[in-house]
Amino acid sequence: MEEIYLAGGCLWGVQEFMRHLPGVISTEAGRANGSSDTTQAPYDGYAECVRIKFNPSAVTVTQLMEYLFEIIDPYSLNQQGQDIGTKYRTGVYSRAEHHLVLARQFIANREDKGQIMVEVMPLTNYVKSDPEHQDRLTLHPNDYCHIPLDLLHKYRK
C-alpha cells in the first residue's frame, strides 16, 4: 500500500470521485503543505487535498494522474469551478520521490505541458479535515460540487 495526496479544488468532489477508483483502498479529506499544524488554524497556505491509500499493483501513479485530469481544469490557477483561492489550487504531493517523478513525467509527456498549472511537490505537512468534511458527498449527495455529476459517478462500484 502507498499514499499520495491529490488536490483538485474543493476536496468533497475529489474524495467522492477517487474513493470509487479501482486500486484505491481508502481516502481522507485534508489539507497539504501549509504552515500550521492544527485543524483549527486557518488555511495558512494549505491546498485542499485528498489523502489516497492505494495498491500500486492495481493502480499506478500515472493512472491516478489520468483520473485527476478527468476532474480538474489543469490550466486554471487557484480555481476549480466556482471555488477560487489558493486553497483550491491543483497539485500532487507525496513523501515518495518516485511518485513525484511519475507525476512530473505525466505532465511532461502531454502536448499541453506548458499550460499545466498543477503543482507537483514533496508533502511537507498534512492536516486531516474535520469530520463534517469526510465523505461529504456520500453523506450529503446534493451538496455543491464543481465536478459534473456524470464524471463524479463514472467509476462507482
C-alpha positions as CSV (number, residue, x, y, z in Angstrom):
1,M,0.0,0.0,0.0
2,E,1.2,3.5,-0.9
3,E,0.0,7.1,-0.2
4,I,-0.4,10.1,-2.5
5,Y,-2.1,13.4,-1.9
6,L,-4.1,14.9,-4.7
7,A,-5.6,18.4,-4.8
8,G,-8.2,19.3,-7.4
9,G,-10.2,22.2,-6.0
10,C,-12.9,21.5,-3.4
11,L,-12.0,18.3,-1.7
12,W,-15.6,17.0,-1.4
13,G,-15.8,16.1,-5.0
14,V,-12.2,14.9,-5.4
15,Q,-12.7,12.5,-2.5
16,E,-16.0,11.2,-3.8
17,F,-14.5,10.6,-7.2
18,M,-11.3,9.0,-6.1
19,R,-12.8,6.7,-3.5
20,H,-14.5,4.6,-6.2
21,L,-11.5,4.0,-8.4
22,P,-10.0,0.6,-8.9
23,G,-7.0,0.1,-6.6
24,V,-7.9,2.9,-4.2
25,I,-8.1,1.4,-0.7
26,S,-9.1,4.5,1.2
27,T,-9.4,8.2,1.0
28,E,-9.3,11.0,3.6
29,A,-10.2,14.7,3.2
30,G,-7.4,17.0,4.3
31,R,-5.0,19.9,3.6
32,A,-1.5,19.7,2.2
33,N,1.6,21.8,2.5
34,G,0.5,24.6,4.8
35,S,2.4,26.2,7.7
36,S,0.3,25.4,10.7
37,D,-0.2,22.0,12.3
38,T,-3.7,22.2,13.8
39,T,-7.1,21.6,12.2
40,Q,-8.4,24.7,14.0
41,A,-5.9,27.0,12.3
42,P,-6.7,29.0,9.1
43,Y,-5.6,27.6,5.8
44,D,-2.1,29.2,6.1
45,G,-1.0,28.2,2.6
46,Y,-2.7,24.8,2.6
47,A,-4.3,23.2,-0.5
48,E,-7.4,21.2,0.0
49,C,-6.5,17.6,-0.9
50,V,-7.4,14.0,-0.6
51,R,-5.0,11.5,1.0
52,I,-5.2,8.4,-1.1
53,K,-4.0,5.0,0.0
54,F,-3.7,2.8,-3.0
55,N,-2.5,-0.6,-4.1
56,P,0.3,0.1,-6.7
57,S,-0.2,-3.3,-8.2
58,A,-3.8,-2.3,-9.1
59,V,-3.5,1.4,-9.9
60,T,-0.3,3.3,-10.8
61,V,0.6,6.9,-10.1
62,T,0.3,7.6,-13.8
63,Q,-3.3,6.2,-13.8
64,L,-4.1,8.3,-10.8
65,M,-2.8,11.3,-12.7
66,E,-5.1,10.4,-15.6
67,Y,-8.0,10.2,-13.3
68,L,-7.2,13.5,-11.7
69,F,-7.0,15.2,-15.1
70,E,-10.5,13.9,-15.8
71,I,-12.0,16.0,-13.0
72,I,-9.9,19.2,-13.0
73,D,-9.2,22.1,-15.3
74,P,-5.4,21.7,-15.4
75,Y,-5.0,25.2,-16.9
76,S,-6.7,27.0,-14.1
77,L,-4.6,28.6,-11.4
78,N,-6.1,28.7,-7.9
79,Q,-9.6,28.0,-9.2
80,Q,-11.8,25.0,-9.9
81,G,-15.4,25.7,-10.9
82,Q,-16.8,28.4,-8.6
83,D,-14.1,27.8,-5.9
84,I,-11.5,30.5,-6.1
85,G,-8.4,30.9,-4.0
86,T,-5.0,29.3,-3.3
87,K,-6.6,26.6,-1.2
88,Y,-8.3,25.4,-4.3
89,R,-5.2,25.0,-6.4
90,T,-4.4,21.7,-8.1
91,G,-1.5,19.6,-7.0
92,V,0.2,16.3,-6.4
93,Y,2.0,15.8,-3.2
94,S,3.9,12.8,-1.8
95,R,6.6,11.8,0.6
96,A,7.8,9.3,-2.0
97,E,10.1,10.9,-4.6
98,H,9.2,8.3,-7.2
99,H,5.6,9.4,-7.1
100,L,6.7,13.0,-7.9
101,V,8.9,11.8,-10.7
102,L,6.0,9.9,-12.3
103,A,3.6,12.9,-11.9
104,R,6.2,15.2,-13.5
105,Q,6.7,12.7,-16.3
106,F,3.0,12.5,-16.9
107,I,2.8,16.3,-17.3
108,A,6.0,16.5,-19.4
109,N,4.6,13.9,-21.8
110,R,1.5,16.0,-22.5
111,E,1.3,18.2,-25.6
112,D,-0.2,21.0,-23.4
113,K,2.6,20.7,-20.8
114,G,3.4,24.4,-21.0
115,Q,-0.1,25.4,-20.0
116,I,-0.5,23.0,-17.0
117,M,-0.9,24.7,-13.6
118,V,-0.8,21.6,-11.4
119,E,1.9,21.8,-8.8
120,V,4.0,18.7,-8.1
121,M,5.8,18.9,-4.7
122,P,7.0,16.9,-1.8
123,L,4.5,16.7,1.0
124,T,5.8,18.8,3.8
125,N,2.7,19.0,6.1
126,Y,-0.7,17.4,6.2
127,V,-3.7,18.0,8.3
128,K,-6.8,15.8,8.3
129,S,-10.0,17.8,7.7
130,D,-12.7,18.0,10.4
131,P,-15.3,15.1,10.5
132,E,-18.0,17.1,8.6
133,H,-15.7,17.2,5.5
134,Q,-15.0,13.4,5.5
135,D,-17.1,11.6,2.8
136,R,-19.2,14.7,2.5
137,L,-20.8,13.9,-0.9
138,T,-21.5,10.4,0.2
139,L,-23.4,11.6,3.2
140,H,-24.9,14.7,1.5
141,P,-25.1,13.9,-2.2
142,N,-26.9,17.2,-3.1
143,D,-24.2,19.5,-1.8
144,Y,-22.2,21.6,-4.2
145,C,-19.5,20.0,-6.3
146,H,-17.5,21.5,-9.2
147,I,-17.2,18.1,-10.8
148,P,-20.0,17.3,-13.2
149,L,-22.3,14.5,-11.9
150,D,-21.6,12.2,-14.8
151,L,-17.9,12.3,-14.0
152,L,-18.4,12.1,-10.3
153,H,-20.3,8.8,-10.6
154,K,-18.4,7.4,-13.6
155,Y,-16.4,4.8,-11.6
156,R,-18.9,4.0,-8.8
157,K,-18.6,0.3,-7.8
